[in-house]
């Protein structure tokens, strides 16, 4: 009997232990309302967030409180990868969630389904921060390419694909689905239940106006959708009715999991419900997608409007007189603030959130905005300042949330005014193009391989620490230079020169010429008396603030060739098109194309900006003259320079490709592989206008040593909090979470 009793107690202990493990595992992987305080609907669904009038509310301390969402958008890529490759690992998410939390954001928005490790990391992070978790806004990617191509949202194959993606997204969030392998999309076994940490569903992508307009035309006879939880209002267009159906399907699938969360669809200024008579481009104001035309039914979590709102696009931010009616706290006429006010006014009775906004810290610029809020051309400090201003305006205008774009820089991104010069086009994720502003919206920099190793400060100590195989001494053939060293990474060509005397920019100019392929300028009035046996494609000029820049040989200048020779938007004199024209032109990018009716309401002029300026300063944080965009510095006899690849004509440095010269017969662009870079460094005296050491003989540049390197497939990079991180962090601290 005694042994039987012992065995019985052992069995109970084992069962209790097993039950404890099972319960612990279930609580870990499937958190319930016990870990997240919730309210309930009449039907018993859990509610953590809901909409109430124009408020978004959170259930906290047994009450509903008006809540302002401070969030950030998270992309799906790393340098050297495209989003469909899904390279981000669990440890990356774990590290980033901690940094986001420290920043002060309390919501992370993703655009599509991520790998299972994302949801696992989020659940684990939030269990450790149960009193102050990081909430999730789950995006659901619409069949964007098919919608744009076929221009009919009601096609069965499009609806089927979208509904399938909704099913996968809901299953991924609630951790109860196996998603099969799909090209370029997440897959795997999803077991971590992130549902209790969900803030809302963000359905779809930015809508192509031509697709919306065509859908509305061809589907006029479609009955208005009236679903279980969402329905189209009487004023709804066919496309808005289609959206109501997709939102309803999302809600139905979630309700089966015992939860309700607020739902929205992605929208942007191009398809907003406002009229913009000052918009010159008809395409940007041709059709509306109006959230007020969708109603909820038995969905207590509610529905809110979400917009991507940037201060520089579309062009009506600059041109529409109706947006010049509001001043900001500094007394400046502020079109962004005026637009926010108009948009909010249209959506009376429902919450509105700005789920994308921000400016990039890039050398390149793609659009101009009022108050200097351009799409690019900012260093990290300026990026932080502008982002902070936009955040505060969004909050002040009564919005329910502001989701900054974006968390990390993404090298794969392309921009309309540089993409033609990135050849081959399938390799732009392998190098960091400083002229492509779309790659630099992040608060977390993805620095190229040597950006953290080499500080631009005019000192040689960090160069001394570089391994011998990562730098090369280039003979200094011309007077005024003792030694020249070169190296490179995925973003820049670097040079360190030891001069034979201190460089004084107010009295002299340093010229560094670059030869990559046959052709170019062998003589130039800018380099008096110099004759070369091989021409220069690019010329770096270092002097005063106004002088310092990179210029291109006029006949090589890709910007002028594209918008002059091909499109005829700028005048290119015949003498500039000849080989060895002797002219060097500033490097520019287009920021607005010349357009005329019927595409625009009136003639829209061509606009361009200079992007080849080289800023003197230092990249040493905290030092005088610091700027994330510092390109050169001099310190006594030492001169240090870094130059972005595209300013030298490179279309893909990872395979040593540069833009080729046009042959005059075709207007298309092509690239050729270079054997490397030859340089010539010269010092010119401003008083005399002469170059040191230039005589009557022809300089045999073609015989000089080239700087070359191995092709790369896997770029080196490191992550770093930008200066904008701390600036935005301070701005977030001024915004209360509860209104």
C-alpha positions in Angstrom: 0.0 0.0 0.0 2.8 2.4 0.9 4.5 1.8 -2.5 1.3 2.2 -4.3 0.7 5.5 -2.6 4.2 6.7 -3.5 3.7 5.7 -7.1 0.3 7.6 -7.1 2.0 10.7 -5.7 4.7 10.5 -8.3 2.1 10.2 -11.1 0.3 13.3 -9.7 3.6 15.2 -9.6 4.4 14.2 -13.1 0.9 15.2 -14.3 1.1 18.5 -12.5 4.6 19.2 -13.9 3.4 18.4 -17.4 0.3 20.5 -17.0 2.5 23.4 -15.7 4.8 23.1 -18.7 1.9 23.0 -21.1 0.2 26.0 -19.5 3.4 27.9 -19.5 4.0 27.1 -23.2 0.5 28.1 -24.0 0.8 31.3 -22.1 4.1 32.0 -23.8 3.0 31.3 -27.4 -0.6 32.1 -27.1 -1.0 35.1 -24.7 -4.6 35.7 -23.6 -6.4 38.6 -22.2 -4.9 37.8 -18.9 -1.6 39.3 -20.1 -3.2 42.3 -22.0 -6.0 44.2 -20.3 -9.0 44.3 -22.5 -12.7 45.3 -22.7 -15.3 43.1 -24.3 -18.0 43.5 -26.9 -21.6 42.4 -26.3 -20.8 39.2 -28.2 -17.7 38.6 -26.0 -15.0 39.6 -28.4 -11.8 41.1 -26.8 -11.2 44.8 -27.4 -7.9 46.6 -26.6 -8.3 49.5 -29.1 -11.4 51.0 -30.5 -12.6 54.1 -32.3 -15.0 56.5 -30.6 -16.1 59.5 -32.5 -12.9 61.2 -33.7 -10.8 59.4 -31.1 -8.8 56.3 -31.1 -9.1 54.8 -27.6 -7.1 52.3 -25.6 -8.5 50.2 -22.8 -6.3 50.8 -19.8 -6.9 50.7 -16.0 -10.5 49.5 -16.5 -11.4 52.5 -18.7 -11.3 53.7 -22.3 -8.7 56.5 -22.8 -8.1 58.7 -25.9 -4.8 57.5 -27.4 -2.3 59.0 -29.8 -0.3 56.4 -31.7 3.4 57.2 -31.8 4.7 54.7 -34.4 7.3 53.8 -37.0 7.2 51.9 -40.3 9.4 48.9 -40.5 10.7 47.6 -43.9 11.6 44.1 -44.8 15.1 44.3 -46.2 18.8 44.7 -45.4 21.7 45.9 -47.6 22.5 43.4 -50.3 18.9 42.0 -50.3 15.5 42.8 -51.7 12.4 42.6 -49.6 11.2 39.4 -51.1 14.4 37.7 -49.9 13.3 38.2 -46.3 16.8 38.5 -44.8 16.0 39.9 -41.3 16.7 37.5 -38.5 15.1 37.1 -35.1 18.0 38.7 -33.3 17.7 41.8 -35.6 14.0 42.2 -34.6 14.9 41.7 -30.9 17.5 44.4 -31.1 15.4 46.8 -33.1 12.3 46.4 -30.9 14.5 47.5 -27.9 15.8 50.5 -29.9 12.3 51.5 -31.0 11.1 51.3 -27.4 14.0 53.5 -26.3 13.1 55.9 -29.1 9.7 56.4 -27.6 7.5 54.8 -30.3 4.9 52.3 -29.1 3.6 50.9 -32.4 5.4 49.3 -35.3 3.7 49.1 -38.7 4.7 46.5 -41.2 3.4 46.5 -44.8 3.0 42.9 -45.3 3.4 39.5 -43.6 6.9 39.0 -42.2 8.6 35.7 -41.4 7.4 33.8 -38.2 10.4 35.1 -36.3 9.0 38.6 -36.4 5.9 37.6 -34.5 7.9 35.4 -32.1 10.3 38.2 -31.3 7.4 40.7 -30.8 5.5 38.4 -28.5 8.7 37.7 -26.5 9.6 41.3 -26.3 6.2 42.4 -25.1 6.0 39.7 -22.5 9.1 41.3 -21.0 7.5 44.7 -21.3 4.0 43.8 -20.3 3.3 47.2 -18.7 4.4 49.1 -21.8 4.4 46.9 -24.9 5.2 47.7 -28.5 1.9 47.3 -30.5 1.6 46.1 -34.0 -0.1 47.6 -37.0 -0.4 44.8 -39.5 -0.4 45.7 -43.2 -2.0 43.5 -45.8 -0.4 43.8 -49.2 -2.9 44.1 -52.1 -2.1 42.6 -55.6 -0.5 45.9 -56.6 1.1 44.8 -59.9 -2.1 43.1 -61.1 -4.2 46.0 -60.1 -2.0 48.5 -62.0 -1.8 46.2 -65.1 -5.4 45.1 -65.4 -7.1 48.2 -63.9 -10.1 46.3 -62.6 -10.2 45.5 -58.9 -13.3 43.2 -59.4 -11.6 40.6 -61.6 -12.0 37.2 -59.9 -8.3 36.5 -59.9 -7.5 39.7 -58.1 -10.2 39.3 -55.5 -9.1 35.7 -54.9 -5.5 36.7 -54.5 -6.3 39.5 -52.1 -8.6 37.4 -50.0 -5.9 34.7 -49.8 -3.4 37.3 -48.6 -5.9 38.5 -45.9 -6.3 34.9 -44.7 -2.6 34.5 -44.4 -2.1 37.8 -42.6 -4.8 37.1 -40.0 -3.4 33.7 -39.5 0.1 35.0 -39.1 -0.9 37.5 -36.5 -2.8 35.0 -34.5 -0.2 32.3 -34.9 -2.5 29.6 -36.2 -1.5 29.0 -39.8 1.0 27.3 -42.1 1.8 29.5 -45.1 3.2 27.6 -48.0 6.4 28.8 -49.7 5.7 31.6 -52.2 8.2 33.5 -54.4 9.1 36.7 -52.7 6.8 36.4 -49.8 6.9 35.1 -46.2 6.0 31.5 -45.4 6.4 29.0 -42.7 4.7 27.8 -39.5 3.2 30.6 -37.5 2.6 29.7 -33.8 3.2 33.0 -31.9 -0.1 34.7 -31.1 0.6 38.4 -31.5 -3.2 39.2 -31.7 -3.4 40.7 -28.2 -0.7 43.2 -29.2 -2.4 44.2 -32.4 -3.4 47.9 -32.7 -5.1 47.6 -36.0 -5.3 46.3 -39.6 -3.9 48.4 -42.4 -5.3 46.9 -45.6 -3.9 47.5 -49.1 -1.3 49.7 -50.7 -1.2 53.2 -52.3 -3.9 53.1 -55.0 -3.0 53.9 -58.6 -5.5 56.6 -59.6 -5.9 55.3 -63.2 -6.8 51.8 -61.8 -9.3 53.4 -59.4 -10.8 55.5 -62.1 -11.0 52.6 -64.6 -12.6 50.3 -61.9 -15.2 52.9 -61.2 -16.0 53.2 -64.9 -16.3 49.5 -65.8 -18.0 48.4 -62.6 -20.8 51.0 -62.4 -23.4 48.2 -62.3 -21.9 46.3 -59.4 -24.2 46.2 -56.3 -23.1 48.1 -53.3 -21.4 45.8 -50.8 -23.3 45.2 -47.5 -21.3 42.8 -45.3 -21.5 41.4 -41.8 -19.2 44.1 -40.4 -18.5 46.6 -43.2 -20.6 48.0 -45.9 -20.6 50.7 -48.6 -22.5 53.9 -48.0 -24.9 55.1 -50.6 -22.4 57.6 -51.9 -19.6 55.0 -52.4 -18.0 54.4 -55.7 -17.5 50.8 -57.0 -13.9 50.8 -55.9 -14.9 52.0 -52.4 -17.5 49.2 -52.3 -14.8 46.7 -53.3 -12.7 48.1 -50.4 -15.6 47.6 -48.0 -15.7 44.0 -49.0 -12.0 43.4 -48.3 -12.2 45.2 -44.9 -15.3 43.1 -44.1 -13.5 39.9 -44.9 -10.6 40.9 -42.7 -13.0 41.6 -39.8 -14.9 38.3 -40.3 -11.7 36.3 -40.1 -10.5 38.1 -37.0 -13.9 37.8 -35.2 -13.5 34.0 -35.4 -10.4 34.4 -33.2 -12.4 36.1 -30.5 -11.0 39.6 -31.1 -11.9 42.9 -32.7 -9.4 45.6 -33.7 -9.7 48.9 -35.6 -9.5 48.5 -39.4 -8.3 51.0 -42.0 -7.2 50.9 -45.6 -4.1 52.6 -47.0 -4.6 55.9 -48.7 -2.4 58.7 -49.9 -2.7 62.3 -51.0 -3.0 61.4 -54.7 -6.4 59.7 -54.0 -7.6 61.7 -51.1 -11.2 63.0 -51.2 -10.2 66.7 -51.4 -10.1 68.8 -54.5 -6.8 70.5 -55.3 -7.3 73.2 -58.0 -3.7 74.2 -57.6 -2.3 70.8 -58.6 -0.8 71.1 -62.0 -0.6 67.4 -62.9 -4.0 66.0 -63.7 -3.0 62.5 -62.7 -2.5 63.6 -59.1 -6.0 64.8 -58.6 -8.1 62.7 -61.0 -10.0 60.4 -58.6 -10.9 60.1 -54.9 -11.0 57.1 -52.5 -13.1 58.4 -49.6 -13.1 56.6 -46.2 -16.3 58.4 -45.2 -18.1 56.3 -47.8 -17.6 53.1 -45.8 -19.7 52.2 -42.7 -19.2 49.7 -39.9 -21.8 47.2 -38.8 -21.5 45.4 -35.4 -17.8 46.1 -35.3 -17.2 47.9 -32.0 -13.5 48.2 -32.7 -14.3 50.7 -35.4 -12.8 52.1 -38.5 -10.4 55.0 -39.1 -8.9 56.8 -42.0 -5.1 56.5 -42.8 -3.1 58.6 -45.1 0.5 58.8 -46.3 1.2 62.6 -46.2 4.6 64.0 -47.2 5.3 67.7 -47.3 6.7 67.8 -50.9 4.4 65.6 -53.0 2.2 66.1 -55.0 3.2 69.6 -56.3 0.1 71.4 -55.0 1.9 71.7 -51.7 3.9 74.3 -53.5 1.4 75.8 -55.9 -2.1 75.6 -54.4 -3.2 79.0 -53.0 -5.8 77.3 -50.8 -2.9 75.9 -48.7 -1.3 79.4 -48.0 -3.9 80.3 -45.4 -2.4 78.8 -42.3 0.7 79.8 -40.3 2.7 77.6 -38.0 4.0 78.5 -34.5 6.9 80.4 -36.1 4.6 82.6 -38.1 5.5 80.9 -41.4 2.9 80.2 -44.1 2.7 76.4 -43.8 1.0 74.4 -46.6 1.5 71.1 -44.8 -0.3 72.3 -41.7 -3.1 73.7 -43.9 -3.5 70.4 -45.7 -3.7 68.5 -42.4 -6.4 70.8 -41.3 -8.4 70.4 -44.5 -8.0 66.6 -44.5 -9.1 66.3 -40.9 -12.1 68.5 -41.4 -13.4 66.3 -44.2 -13.4 63.3 -41.9 -15.7 64.6 -39.2 -16.8 61.9 -36.9 -14.0 59.5 -37.4 -10.3 59.3 -36.4 -7.6 60.1 -38.9 -4.0 58.9 -38.7 -1.0 59.9 -40.7 0.7 56.5 -41.3 3.6 57.7 -43.4 5.5 61.0 -43.3 9.1 62.1 -43.1 12.1 63.3 -45.1 15.3 61.5 -46.0 18.9 62.3 -45.0 20.3 62.1 -48.5 22.6 64.0 -50.8 20.1 63.4 -53.7 16.8 65.3 -54.0 13.7 64.2 -55.9 11.0 66.9 -55.1 11.0 70.3 -53.6 8.7 71.2 -50.7 7.7 74.5 -49.0 9.8 75.6 -46.0 12.8 73.6 -47.2 11.0 70.3 -46.5 12.4 68.7 -49.7 12.6 65.1 -50.6 16.3 64.9 -49.8 19.2 67.2 -49.6 19.2 67.0 -45.8 21.9 65.8 -43.4 20.8 63.8 -40.4 20.4 66.8 -38.1 18.1 68.5 -40.6 16.2 65.3 -41.1 15.5 65.0 -37.4 14.4 68.6 -37.1 12.0 68.4 -40.0 10.5 65.1 -38.9 10.0 66.5 -35.4 8.2 69.5 -36.8 5.9 67.3 -38.9 5.1 65.1 -35.9 4.2 68.1 -33.8 1.9 69.5 -36.5 0.1 66.2 -36.9 -0.5 66.0 -33.2 -1.6 69.7 -33.0 -4.1 69.2 -35.8 -6.0 66.6 -33.8 -4.9 63.4 -35.6 -5.0 60.1 -33.8 -1.5 59.0 -34.6 1.7 59.6 -36.6 3.7 56.7 -38.0 7.1 57.9 -39.2 8.7 56.6 -42.3 10.9 54.8 -41.6 12.9 52.7 -39.2 15.9 51.6 -41.3 17.6 52.7 -44.5 17.0 50.4 -47.4 19.6 50.3 -50.2 17.3 48.5 -52.6 15.0 51.5 -53.0 14.9 53.4 -56.3 14.1 57.0 -57.2 12.6 58.3 -60.4 15.5 60.7 -61.1 18.4 58.3 -60.5 17.0 54.9 -61.6 17.9 55.4 -65.2 21.5 55.7 -64.2 21.7 52.5 -62.1 22.9 49.9 -64.6 22.5 46.9 -64.3 19.1 47.7 -62.7 19.1 44.5 -60.7 22.1 45.3 -58.6 21.1 48.5 -56.8 20.7 46.7 -53.5 24.5 45.9 -53.5 25.7 49.4 -53.2 24.6 52.6 -51.4 23.8 55.3 -53.9 23.9 58.6 -52.0 21.9 60.3 -54.8 18.9 57.9 -54.4 17.0 59.7 -51.6 14.5 56.8 -51.2 17.2 54.8 -49.6 17.7 57.2 -46.7 14.4 57.7 -44.8 15.5 55.6 -41.8 16.4 56.8 -38.3 18.7 53.7 -38.3 21.5 54.2 -40.8 22.8 51.2 -42.7 26.4 52.5 -43.2 28.6 51.1 -45.9 31.7 49.1 -45.0 34.2 51.9 -44.1 31.8 54.7 -43.0 32.4 53.8 -39.3 36.1 53.1 -39.9 37.1 56.3 -41.6 36.2 59.6 -40.0 36.4 62.5 -42.3 38.5 64.9 -40.3 41.7 65.4 -42.3 43.7 63.0 -40.1 45.6 59.9 -41.1 45.4 57.8 -37.9 42.3 55.9 -39.0 43.8 55.2 -42.4 46.9 53.8 -40.6 44.6 51.2 -39.0 43.2 50.0 -42.2 44.6 46.6 -43.3 47.2 47.0 -46.1 45.0 45.1 -48.6 42.2 47.6 -48.1 44.1 50.7 -49.3 46.5 51.6 -52.0 49.2 54.2 -52.4 48.9 56.1 -55.7 52.0 57.9 -56.9 51.7 61.7 -56.6 52.9 62.7 -60.0 52.2 66.5 -59.7 53.9 69.1 -57.5 52.3 69.9 -54.2 51.5 66.4 -53.2 53.8 63.9 -51.3 51.6 60.9 -51.1 48.0 59.9 -52.1 46.2 56.9 -50.7 42.9 55.6 -52.0 40.3 53.1 -50.7 36.6 52.6 -51.2 33.4 51.0 -49.8 29.9 50.5 -51.0 29.1 54.2 -50.8 32.2 56.2 -51.5 35.6 56.5 -53.1 38.0 57.8 -50.4 41.3 59.7 -50.9 43.9 60.8 -48.3 46.6 63.2 -49.6 49.7 64.4 -47.8 50.6 67.8 -49.2 54.0 69.5 -49.2 52.4 72.4 -47.4 49.2 73.4 -45.7 46.2 73.8 -48.0 44.6 77.3 -47.8 41.2 77.2 -49.6 40.9 81.0 -49.6 44.2 81.3 -51.6 44.3 78.2 -53.7 42.2 75.4 -55.2 42.8 71.6 -55.2 41.6 69.8 -58.3 41.3 66.0 -58.5 40.6 64.7 -61.9 39.1 61.2 -62.5 39.6 59.1 -65.6 37.5 55.9 -65.8 37.1 55.1 -69.6 38.4 56.4 -72.9 37.1 59.9 -73.8 36.6 63.0 -71.7 38.4 66.3 -71.4 42.1 66.3 -72.2 42.3 70.1 -71.9 40.1 72.6 -70.1 40.0 76.3 -69.4 39.3 75.3 -65.8 42.7 73.6 -65.7 44.8 76.3 -67.6 47.9 74.9 -69.4 47.2 71.3 -68.7 47.3 68.8 -71.5 46.6 65.1 -71.0 46.9 62.2 -73.3 43.7 60.7 -71.9 40.6 62.6 -70.8 38.8 63.1 -67.5 35.2 62.2 -66.9 34.9 64.0 -63.6 36.7 66.8 -61.7 36.5 67.4 -58.0 37.1 71.0 -57.1 38.0 71.8 -53.5 38.2 75.4 -52.3 35.6 77.8 -50.7 32.1 76.7 -49.8 30.8 78.0 -53.1 33.6 76.4 -55.2 33.7 72.9 -53.7 31.9 70.4 -55.9 32.2 67.5 -58.4 31.7 68.4 -62.0 31.4 66.2 -65.0 32.8 66.5 -68.5 30.0 68.2 -70.4 29.8 65.5 -73.1 29.6 62.9 -70.3 27.1 64.6 -68.0 24.3 62.0 -67.8 21.7 64.5 -66.5 22.2 66.9 -69.5 22.3 64.0 -71.9 19.0 62.6 -70.6 17.0 65.8 -70.3 18.7 67.7 -73.1 19.5 65.3 -75.9 16.8 62.7 -75.2 13.9 64.7 -73.9 14.7 68.2 -75.1 13.8 69.8 -71.8 17.1 71.7 -71.4 19.3 73.4 -74.0 22.7 71.7 -74.5 24.9 73.8 -76.9 26.6 71.8 -79.7 30.0 72.6 -78.4 29.3 70.8 -75.1 28.4 67.6 -76.9 31.8 67.2 -78.5 34.5 65.0 -77.1 37.2 67.0 -75.4 34.9 70.0 -75.2 37.0 71.4 -72.4 33.9 72.1 -70.3 33.0 70.7 -66.9 29.4 71.1 -65.7 27.9 70.8 -62.2 26.2 67.6 -61.3 22.4 68.0 -61.2 19.3 66.0 -60.7 15.8 66.7 -62.0 13.2 67.5 -59.4 10.3 68.3 -61.8 9.8 67.5 -65.4 8.6 69.8 -68.1 4.9 68.9 -68.8 2.1 70.5 -70.7 -1.6 69.8 -71.3 -3.3 67.3 -71.4 -1.1 65.9 -68.6 -1.1 69.2 -66.8 -3.5 72.0 -66.5 -0.9 74.4 -67.7 2.8 74.3 -68.8 4.8 72.8 -66.0 8.5 73.9 -66.2 11.5 71.7 -65.9 13.3 72.1 -62.6 16.7 70.8 -61.5 19.0 71.1 -58.5 22.8 70.9 -58.0 23.7 67.7 -56.0 27.5 67.6 -56.6 28.4 70.1 -53.9 31.1 68.8 -51.6 30.6 70.0 -48.0 33.7 70.7 -45.9 33.4 69.5 -42.4 33.8 66.4 -40.3 31.8 63.2 -39.7 33.1 63.1 -36.1 30.0 63.4 -34.1 30.1 66.3 -31.6 33.0 68.0 -33.2 32.9 71.5 -34.7 31.8 71.4 -38.3 30.0 68.0 -37.9 27.7 66.9 -40.6 26.6 63.5 -41.7 27.1 64.8 -45.3 30.7 66.1 -44.8 32.8 65.2 -47.8 36.2 66.6 -47.1 38.4 68.2 -44.6 41.9 69.6 -44.4 44.2 69.5 -41.4 47.5 71.1 -42.0 49.3 69.1 -44.7 46.6 66.4 -44.7 43.6 66.4 -47.0 40.9 63.8 -46.8 38.0 63.4 -49.3 35.1 61.0 -49.9 33.0 61.2 -53.1 29.8 59.2 -53.8 30.1 56.8 -56.6 27.4 58.2 -58.9 29.1 61.6 -58.9 31.9 60.0 -60.7 29.6 58.3 -63.3 29.4 54.9 -61.7 26.3 52.9 -62.4 27.3 49.9 -60.3 30.6 50.0 -58.5 30.0 46.4 -57.3 30.8 45.2 -60.8 32.9 48.3 -61.7 30.4 49.6 -64.2 30.3 53.2 -65.3 28.1 55.1 -67.7 29.3 54.9 -71.3 29.5 57.8 -73.7 26.7 58.2 -76.1 27.5 57.4 -79.7 25.1 60.0 -81.1 23.0 57.4 -82.8 20.9 56.2 -79.9 19.4 58.0 -77.0 19.5 54.9 -74.6 21.9 54.7 -71.8 24.3 51.8 -71.3 27.2 51.0 -69.0 30.6 49.5 -69.5 33.0 47.9 -67.2 36.0 50.1 -66.2 39.5 48.7 -65.5 39.7 51.2 -62.6 40.2 54.8 -61.8 43.2 57.0 -62.7 43.5 60.3 -60.8 45.5 63.4 -61.3 45.8 65.8 -58.3 46.7 69.5 -58.9 47.0 72.7 -56.9 46.1 76.0 -58.4 46.9 79.5 -57.1 44.0 81.9 -57.2 46.1 85.0 -57.4 48.0 83.9 -60.6 45.4 81.5 -61.9 48.1 79.0 -62.6 48.5 75.3 -61.8 51.6 74.1 -60.1 54.0 72.0 -62.2 52.0 72.3 -65.5 54.4 72.8 -68.5 54.3 72.6 -72.2 54.4 68.8 -72.4 51.5 66.4 -72.5 50.9 64.6 -69.2 50.9 60.8 -70.0 47.9 60.0 -67.8 47.2 56.8 -69.8 50.4 55.3 -68.4 49.6 56.0 -64.7 48.5 53.4 -62.3 44.8 52.7 -61.8 43.0 52.2 -58.5 41.0 49.1 -58.9 39.1 46.6 -56.7 37.4 43.2 -56.7 33.8 42.9 -57.6 31.5 42.1 -54.6 28.3 40.2 -54.2 27.8 40.6 -50.4 28.2 44.2 -49.3 29.7 45.1 -45.9 27.5 47.3 -43.7 26.9 48.3 -40.1 23.9 49.9 -38.4 24.0 53.1 -36.5 21.5 55.4 -34.8 21.4 58.6 -36.9 21.6 62.0 -35.3 18.0 62.3 -36.3 17.2 59.4 -33.9 17.9 61.5 -30.7 16.2 64.6 -32.2 13.1 62.7 -32.9 13.3 61.0 -29.6 13.1 64.3 -27.8 10.1 65.3 -30.0 8.2 62.2 -29.1 8.7 63.0 -25.4 6.8 66.2 -25.9 3.7 64.3 -27.2 1.5 62.7 -24.5 0.2 59.2 -25.2 -3.2 60.0 -23.9 -5.1 63.1 -25.1 
